[in-house]
Amino acid sequence: FKSRRPGGVSSSGIAAAGSRPQLQLITGNANSELASEIAARLGVPLTPAKIARFPDGEVSIQILENVRNSDVYIIQPTCPPVNDNLMELLLCASAVRRA
């Protein structure tokens, strides 16, 4: 059957023959140097994202580029402060899923 989704991706999420999903890298605030080095070695730019904190400590995440039909990798180590970094990772994953 023919795919009806843009980018040649079937409803099962598998790319059609001859096309590959685009690779996207997103990083949190835990270690941006690590993410930059990984992106440089892969030859893929980091996907722009805005990660901010409200005055009450809540985290706001905005993905500033379209990530639909892409393979998205989130680079976010869970080093101390573990709670803050883990919450950023989970919220980033949620934002990508809803994008």
Beta strands, then each sheet from edge to edge (+ up, - down):
strand 1: 22-27
strand 2: 49-53
strand 3: 59-63
strand 4: 70-75
sheet 1: 1+ 4+
sheet 2: 2+ 3-
end
